Amino acid sequence: MGKKAAKSARKFAASGQLKKTIQARRKFRDIKKKAEKRKGGKGKSREEREDDDASAEDEEEGGETSGKFKGMSVDEFLGGGFMQGASDDDGSEDGEQAVSEDEDEDEEGSEFGDDDESFADVDDLEDEGEAHLMELSKLAEKDPEFYKYLQENDRELLEFNMNDARGGDDDEDEEEEEAMEEDKTPVLTKEILQRWQKALLDHRSLKALRKMLIAFRSAVHMNEEDQVLAWRIDSSSVYNKLVTTALRYTPVVLEHHCPFRSLPNGKFKAPTQTNKWKALQKLILSYFHNVLHLMDQISDNDMLRLAFTETAKLVPYVTSSRKTVKVYLKTCLNYWSTAEDSVRIAAFLSVRRLAGATDESVLDLVLKNTYLTLVRSCKSTSAHTLPAINLMKNSASELYCADHAASYQHAFGYIRQLAIHLRNSMKTKTKEAYKQVYNWQYVHCVDFWALVIARACDKQTLIERGGQESELRALIYPFIQVALGAARLIRNARSFPFHLHIVRSVLHLTRHTQTYVPLAPYLLPVLTSTLSASSKPKPSTLRPLDFETHIRAPQQYLKTRVYNEGLAEESAFLLAEYLASPPVQGSIGFPEIVVPIVLLLRKAIKGAKGAQGKLAKAKEAGIAKGLVDRVEESAHWVEQKRAGVPFAPGKLGDIERWEDDLKVADSPLARYVKVQRKAREKRRKLVEKAREGEDEILED
């Protein structure tokens, strides 16, 4: 008997790759011989001489056993499951080189030396039909969501027939033999893929997983010329089924063999370093990169959503590779900033999953790149891009509120950057310096940090954290100083839309954090400027200016009636929202707070009535008059509520309890704001409908 081959050699032979290797080397040898003949046949090359010498030595060493395998076919030889000799003069060389190639594939993660013998043999489906049905019935109880997916997409797998499987097995063997005889890459069929699915479902077979992922790689790189592929896919249905099967089944099998640990705070720990996981790790990383490569090629939104959903389940298995994490994060953020809304949400969920790693460096990487992607995406804002930008800001703010301590470091640094830009503009006072502040990126950054701090310091968040204040609460004061400083930088009619954007962001912050911020000095100049008696607005045919998509009024809008009326409506609504907010309306001193505001507005209204032309500013004066009436009614309402209080102004504890019990939503001003908000929302929908061109009637 000859010496028994190593385990890796037997595995390589059983995997079916040995036949391809032998044929490839023989073909290469024939090509070299033809090339030598064309050169004149003067002598053998050095490589051929070395091959012949090695073959002669192998024949001497394996002479005792070579006769035993003489006349045996390749399939019979491989069916024995051993590597004891070779039947031709270059067999030993091919066997040794096959072993070395198997070791190389172990390094690449496509073969595993620690594969468990108990995993199902995907090529042997004899006497397994009943076990398959039993496993599927258990699957309906254990994982109903996955079973429902099989019912909708893989009915053939659920209605598996043993006789059909055996027949398909024979057909596959014949097809593979014909392909090998013709020196062609084997074609992946539906029957082969169905057998892999069965082995994955019944036994969570790693061998079937490995074969499927190798086929998946062939599908991903099938259109590339410089790739050596293990399978050829001729059917689009098989291609789609292979892709969906790989995406759906891989997380299920991995969770069975290498489960990861989920922590109570929502984070996760990577799988423990077992021998099985070490063998699987490189294969999974290779598969993960193949999925990312596939996502760059496809444009179908359903397939992209599926890819993001399933790869998010594999995130705990790839966080150990920093390169993979960076590539995956870049891909997710790219789709998050450019794709259709449903794909954006799926990509963001993958980013949020990545942020759940216990490794703080991964979380820092996610937070930093998410913010930078947001800033790059909002350089310009229009009616078409604004909804997507708002979606990005809201989702990114949720990400920053997942870990307040880690987010504080980033928030502090980026708010400080905003302050530096503002300081440089205030010192230099040039047109270029002002542009560092008066741009869409600055506006959206201010609004984003207002969203983050408001969400982190909200009353509901405080309850969820067990009464512990957020670390981000310390940033309220510096952020407010930066925001209001930007609003004070330039005060002219063209910059009023910028002021309204800043005030709107700060107002959102005050409502959620219960922080009093004096915003009236920033709104009253805008409103009173529309009531000024010194200038008469000129008529214009321009359409009303959309203040949500402008931070600087165009030159042709200045001193026009349409711009004047728009400023009056917007500033009056924001002033009403500010006065109706809990920190102001809910204060026991509300009647005293609004005294100077009411006096100033009454004086401006009186001046507007005496302006040139009796109806020159009638609409602006009517808007201001309606606001003043509601404010006075609310002041009277608070006076009635506090009339019978038994405590003095110095009892702060009693005052806080009284303010907490006061129902601000029932005040006249709050009801006025609610009606105005509904009217504005209805108007906004009409404008969007007109912009999209719906229900247009074209007349001849």
C-alpha positions, 0 to 999 in steps of 0.5 A: 500500500502507498502512503495515505494522502493528507486530509487536505488532499482528500478534501480537495479531491472530494470537492471536485476541483482536482479534475479541473486542476488536472485538466488545466495543467494538461492543457497548459502543458500542451500549449507549451509543447506547441509553442516549443514546436513552433520555435523549431523543437530545438530542446525542452524548456527548463520547466518541462525538464523539471516536470519530467524529473519530478514525474520520474521521481514520483513514479519510482516512489509510487511504483508499488501502488500505481498498478492498482489504479491503472484503468480506473476512471477519474470519477471512480478514483475520486469516489474512493475518497483517498489520494494514494497514487496516480495513474499517469506520469504527471499525477503525483505532481498534480496531486502535490500542487493540488494540495498546495493550491488547497492550502492557498484556498484555505488562506483565501477563505474558500475552503476550510480545514476544520469542516465538521464531518457531521454536516450534511452531504449536499449531493446525497439526498437518498432516504432524506425526504421524510427528514426534510419534511419534518425539518420544514414543519419545525421551521414553520414553528421556529422561524415563521417569518423565514417560512413565510418567505419560503412559501412566497418565493420557494414553493418548489423547495417546500414541495420537494420530491425525492424521485425528482431529486434523484433524477436531477442528481443523475442529470447533474452528474451527466452534465458535469461529466459532459462539461468536463469532457468539453473543458467548459465551466459547469452550468448552475441549474435550478436543481443544483440550487434546490439541493443546496437549499435543502441541505442549508435548511435541513442541516445548516450545512457549511459545505452547502453554504460554501458551494453556494457562496462560490456560485454567488461569487461567479454570479457577481463577477460573471460579466468581468473578463479577468475573472476565473469563475467556478460556475456559469449561469445561463438563466436569469431566473436561476441568477435571481434565485441564487442571489436571493437564496444567498442573501436570505440563507447565509445569515440563518446558517451563520447564526446557527453555527456562530451565534453572536451576543446581543446586549440589553442596551441594543449593542452586540458582541462579535462571535467568540473565536472558535475554530469553526468561526476562524475557518468561516471568517474569511469566507464571510468577508469574501461574500460580504465584499461580493454583495457590496460589488453586486450592489454597485451593479444593480438598480432594482430598488427591491433587490437593494432593500433586500441586500441592505436588510440581509447584510445588516444581519451579518454586521456582527460577523464583519466588524473585526475587519476595519477595511470591510467596515469602512467599505460597507459604511461608505456604500450605505451612506452613499445610498442613504444620501442619493437613493430613493426613499425606501432604499435610503431607509434600508441603508440607514438601518444598516448604518444604525446596525453598524453603530451597535458594535461594542467597539467604540472606534466603529461608533466614532467612525459611523458618527463622523462619516454620517455627519460629513455625508449629511453636510456634503448632501445639503450644499444646495437646497430646492423644493425637490431636494428638501424632503430628502435632506429632512429625512437625512437630518431626522435619521442622523439625529436618531443615530446621534441619540443612540449613545449620548456620551459618544455623540457629545464629543462629535457635537462639541467639535462640530458646533465649535466649527460653526462658532469659528466660522461665525467669529471669522465672519464677524472679524473680517466683515467681507463678502467672502467671510459672510458666505461662510455663514450665509449658506445652506450648509450652515443653516442645515447644520444649525437645524441638525444640531437643534434636532439632536439636542432637542431629541436628546433632552426631551422629556420622553428621553429623560424618562427612558434614561431613568431621570438621568440628564443627557450629556448633550444638555450642556451644549444648549447654551453654546449652541444657542449663542452660535445660532443667534449670533449668526442671525445678528450677523447681517440685518437687511431685508434680503437676509430675513429668510436666513433669520427665519430659518435660524429662529425656526431651528431654535424654536424647535429646541426650546419646545422640546428642552423646556428652555426659555430663549428670548426670540422676540427681538429677532422676530419683531424687526422682521414683522415691524419692517413690513408695517413701516410707514416710510416705504410703500410696497410696489405691485408685482406679478412675481409668485410668492417666495417660498421661504423654506427653500430660500435663505436670501431673497432675490433682488427683484423681490425687494420692496414688492407687495408679494415679498412684504406680505410673505414676510408678514405671514411667516414672521407673525406665525413664528412669533405666535408659535414662540409665544404659544410654546410651553417655556413662554405660554406656560410661564406664570409671568406670561402677561408681563412677558408680552406687554412690550411685544403688544405695545410695539406691535400696536404702534407699528399697526397704527403707523401702517394705517397712516401710510401712503394709500389707505389700503397700502398695507392692509393685509400686513396690518390685519395679520399683526392685529389678529396676532395681538388680539390672540396674545391679549386673550392668552394673557387674560387667560393666564391671569384668570388661572393664577388669580387664586394661587395661595403662594407668593412669587418667591415660592419657586417650588410651588410656581414650578408645580403650577406651571407643570399643571397648566394645560398650555394647549387650551390657551387661545393663542395655542388654538390660533397656532393650531388653526394656522398650522393646518392652513399652512399645511393645506397650502403647502400640499396644494403648492406641491401638487401644482409643482408636480403637475397633477390634475392639470387641465389643458385647454385648446 
